[in-house]
Amino acid sequence: MTPVLVFDIETIPDVDGIRRLDDLPATLTDAEVAEHAFAARREKTGSDFLPHHLQRVAAISCVFRDNGGFRVRSLGSGADGEASLIQSFYRTIEKYTPQLVSWNGGGFDLPVLHYRGLVHGIRASRYWDLGEDDRDFRWNNYISRYHSRHTDLMDLLAMYQARANAPLDALAKLCGFPGKLGMDGGQVWEAFRAGRIDEIRNYCETDVVNTYLLYCRFQLMRGGFSAEEYEDEIALVKQSLSIEPAPHWAEYLAAFSA
């Protein structure tokens, strides 16, 4: 089978970049720099949400499904820098050429990874191949919106209509899956400032499992899985998570109703 790589990122404000771009004094704390950026953004758009290029990657979590089974992990360690995490993500693509799956990856995760990869001088030749090195990539690559090497489930299910987008948490719960537990994206910056990077990574991991479960349900809908294959896959996910030692998986499985 073609390996499947489901991915999700968690981000925080790039306070160093904001300092440099806005020529802010070094005496300002990270929290003050971030609030300066949030205030400017609220004035401009009415929202705290910063532009993609001012988001710094704090965690990347992945589900990897291949003939060897089902695995979920956060890349690197909580102590690794942004460049190391991003390079690990692209290195996995380089090694396995997987089917990428995301929820709003085309609208958020990948653009952030593009900008931050550019900032850090990251190499990602396989990911950016449009057919120059592999002719098959001319007709099916990771970059073109309507090609399938990257499936952005949110975008696809909404028929590429932003007004039809659905939140991951809501749709996961509607399908009987656990959804988000303990945190949401709006709390990541506060958690990071408090040194709770492991909680952020755990939260990101549950999001990629939610996304994979919805991908399985999508495969059932489109005929990629038979009913029996779908049930077997959900059972595999549950069994795989049941032997994971981290305590957040016991909480996740307890919330499972599907």
C-alpha positions, 0 to 999 in steps of 0.5 A: 500500500502507498503509505499515508501520512496525516499531519497537523501543526501547532503554531505560536507567534514568531516573536523574533521575526515580529521584533525585527520587522516592527523594529521593537525594543529589546526590552519588550517581553515575548508576551508584549511583542505578541500582544503588539502583533495581536493588537495590530491584527485586531485593528486591521482584521478584527481577529488575533489570527496572525499572517501565516509568515508570522506563525512559528511552528511549535509542534508537528504531529503525524499518523503514519499508516503503511503495511507495518501498521498504524503509528502516531507520533510528534516529530522530534522532541519538545526541545527541538527547534523549529528548523529541525521539526520542519526538516524532519517533516520533509525528510519523511516525504523524501523517504516514503513519498506518502499520500499526505492527508490534512484538515485545512492543510492547504489553507494553513499548515502547508503555507506555514511550512512553506514560509518557515522552511524558506526562512530556515533554508530547508531542503524539500526537493521531493515535496516540490517536484512538479515533474522535473525529476519524476514524470509521474509528478507532472500529473499528480504532485503535492502542490497542485490544488486538484491533484491527490498526493495531498488530500485536504479533507476539509477543502475537498468535502467543502467542494473548495467553497470556504463558506462550506468549511466545517471544523475538525472537532465538530465533524469528528464528534458528529461521526462518533469520534472523540474530537478535541480534548483538553485544548484548542488552537487558541490556547497553544500560545498560553500553554507554550509560555507556561512551558507546557510543550508536551501538552501541545504535542499531545493535543496535536497528536489527537488532532491527527488521529481525528483527521485519520479517522475522518479520512477512513470514513471518507474512504468508506464513503467513496468506496476506497474501503468496504464496510468490513475494511472500514471496521477493521481499520477503526479497530486497528486504530483503537488497538494501536492506541490502547498499547500507547503508554502516554496517558492522553490516549486512554482519555481519547479512547474513553471518549470514543463512541464510534 
